[in-house]
């Protein structure tokens, strides 16, 4: 791990400040098990940067990278990826007529029968797809439970087209979307019609980490163990909101959006705030984040 970081850092002498910061920030989406403290120690020490002409931006790089390792959003006091968890619901305005929503719009089921829904500019009229109602802003982590085959989970820009069944509409077939298709013994990562086959045991519980600043979409298998399945090195359009996106091909297949992690997180945060009202939240995060993250790095880029 250390040698990989050294080699990666040595390539940075010809990069701009923006590119250099981005390269370091991409480490936020990986999962590091035992090496996280060595990594932070090296970055604090700066010894692995000494052969590079970084000028006066070294301090900014280190502080930015360390900040991104330890701070979070809504659940910032939680360890690991749970600090970025968000509860999503499906958007009824976008759902295709073969997809049926239930359980307060947290569950979607593919049916052969077609339901009658009012037409609008947001709805997918040919592809069996649906978007989340809430946008994914900054760094967000959401979980899904999947039943059935040919279930595509991913992220899409708002600009992705909705009408017809062309590549411009289908999740993962265009430059505005990134997806992972789940099957029994493999997964297929797809972006802009380029695919990567990933051999894996059956994935029924999936986590997705979206990081707008780092430009990455990371897919995790959450059960029976947590591990990285695939990481997209994504060039997100700056003027586009991102949404969780789903495509379900096989009848009776289902997707259930995770809600429990956020509820537990908010309950824990309430208990902490109630028991120690004068404690600084930043200190809470620093104390609670002392356990190692369970992470490993996959660095693959799809153009």
N, C-alpha and C positions, 0 to 999 in steps of 0.2 A: 504493500500500500504506500509506504514511504517513498520507495523508488519511483512509483507512478506519479506521485505528487511532485517530486523533484524534477522529473522529466517534463511534466506539464508546465511547471513554473519556468524552466529554462527556455521554453518556447516563447515566453511573454515579452522578451526585450524589444521585439519589433511591433508589439501591439499598442493600440491607443489606450489611454486611461480608461475609457468606457469599456473597451473589449477586455482589458485586464481585470477590471472589477467584475465583469460578467463571468469570466472564466473561474474566478475564485468562488463567486456566489453559486455556481452550478453544483458545488459540493453540498449545498443544502438539501437537495433532493435525494441524495444517496443515503444508504444505511450503513453505518460503521459500527461494528460490534466492540472490539477490544482496542481499536486504534484511535478512538475519538480523542482521548486525552493526549496521546502522542501527537496527533495532528494539531490540536490547539496549542500544545507546548511548542511545537516547531514554528507555528505561525507567530506566537508571542515572541519567541527568541529571534526570529527573522533570519536564522543561520542558513536556511535553505533558499534565501533570496539574495545572498551576498554576491553571487556571480552575475547578477543582472543589473543593468543600469536602469533603475526604477525612478531615479530622480527623487523628488520630494513627495511622491504619492504613496510610498511604502506604508506610512502610518495610516493613511486613509484606507488602503487595501486591507490591512490587518484588522483595524477597528470595524470596518464594514463586514468583513467575513466573520469575525467573532460575534458580532451583533446578530448576524443572521443565523448562527448556530444555536443561540440560546433564547431568542425572543420569539414570541408568538402573537396570536391575535386574540380572538374571543376567549380561548381557553389557554392563555399564555402560561398559567401556572402548571399545566399538565406536562408530563414528560413525553419525549418522542413526538411522533406525528399527531398525537391527540390534541396538542396545543393549537392545531390549525383546523380542527374538525368543524364542519358546518352541517346543519340539518337542511336538506333540500326537499322540495315537493315538485311533482310533475306539473307542467303548465298546460291546463286544459285547452288553451288557445292554439297550441301547436300539435296536439295529439292526432295521429292518423285515425281514421274511422274503424280500423281493425284492432286498435289498441283500446282496452277498457281500463279506466282508472277506478280505484277503490281505496278504502282505508285512508280517507282524507287526502287523497291524491299522493300517497306515498307508495302505492302498488300499481303496477301496470301489467296487464295480461293480454297476450295475443289471442284473438278469436278468429275463426273462419267467417263468422257472421259479421256483416258490416252494419255499424250503427249510424244513425242519422245525426250528423253534427252540423251546425251552421258554418258556412264557408267564411274564411277571412284570409288576409294576406299572410298570417303567421302559420297557418295549418299546413302540415305535410299531406298532400292529397293523394299521392301515389306510393311513396315509401312508408313502410311501417316504422315510423320514427316519432320521437317526442323529445322535447328539451325540458330542462329544469326551469322552474319559474324564477328562481333567484340566480343572478349572475355570480360568477366566480371572480372575485376581486382580490388582487394581491396574491397571497398564498393561502390556498384552501385545500382541505382534505375531506373527501366524502367516501362513504362506504356503501356497498350494495350487496344484496344477496340475490343469487341467480338460480332459477329453476329452468331446466330445459336446454335445448341446443340452439346454435346459431344466434346467440345473444351478443350484440355489439354494445360495448360501453366505451364512452369517450368524452371528448370535449369538442365543442364547435363554436365558431364565431357567429355572431348574430347575422352576419352578411351571407351565410350559407343559404342557398336558394331552397325554397319550400315546394315549388310546384313541379310536377313531373317526376321521372325516375332516372334522370341522367346522372352522370358522375358529379355534376355540380350540386346535386341534392343529397346523394348517398353518403352516409357517414364514413369518413376515412378515404373517400375516393377523390377528394379535392384538397386544395391548399388551405381551406378554411376549417378543416377538421382532422382529429387524431383519434384513432380508435383501437380497441383490442377486442377481437372476436373470440368468444369462449366456446370450446368444445370439450369432449371427454378427455382426450389425452394430449391436447395441444391447444395453443392459442395463436392467433395471427394478428400481429400488429400492422396497422395500415395507415398511411398518410399520403395523400395526393396520388393514390393508386399504386404506391410502392408498398410491398408487403415483406414481412419478416416472420418466418415460422418459428415458434417457440415451443419446444417439447416440454410438457409439464404434466403433472398429475391433474386430475379434474379440479378445476377452480370453481368453487361455488360461492365463495365470499371474497370480494374484491375491494381494494382500497385504491383511490386515485388522488394523487397529490398534484395540484396545479400551482406553478410558481410563475407569475407574470414577469417579475423582475429578472429572474434567472433565465426565463424562456424555456421551461421544461414541463413535460407531463410525464409523471411516473406512476406506473401501475404496480400494485403490490398484491400478492396472494396473502390473505389474512388467516386462512385456516387450511390445514391443521397447524401450519407454522407461518410466520410472517417472513416473506422474502420478496425481493424485487423480481418482477417478471420482465419489464421492459421500460426503458426511458426514452422518450422523444426529446431531441434537441430542437425546440420549436421556435420559429420566428413569428411571434404573434403580431398582427397588425396593431399599431398603436391606437388607432381610433375605433377599435372593435371590442365590444363586451364579449366575454367568454361564458358559455353555459355548459353544464353537464348534458350529454346527448346520448340517446339510446336508440338502437334499432333491433327489433325482434322479428325474426323470420318464421320460426316454427310455431304452429298453433299450440296453445296451452303453455307456452313458455312464459316465464314471469320475471320481473325485476322488482325487488323491494328495496326502497331507499332506507339507509340506516338512520335511526333517530336516537338510539339508546346512548351512544357515546356522548353526544352533546348534552343530553339530559343529565347523565351522570356527572359530566364535567361542570355544568352550571350548578348542580346541587353541591358538588365539592367546593366550588368557588364560593357559594353562599355560606357554607359551613365555615370555611376559612375566614371570610370577611366578618362573620358574626362572632366567631370566637376570639379573633384578634383584630379589632377594628382599626387599631392604630398602626398596624404593620404595613410597611411599604410594599406594594404589589411587585415591584421590581425585585425586592429581596426575597419575596415568596417564590418568584420564578427561579431565581438563582439557587435557592435551597432545594426546591423540588426537582430541579433538572440535573441533580448530581448523578443520577444513575445513567449507565451507558445507553446510548441509542443502539437499536438493533438494525444495523444498516450495512449494505454492501453496494459497491459502485458498478453500474453498467454504463459505459459511455458509447452510445451508438447514435449516429446522426443520419437522418433521412432528409434529403434535399427536397 
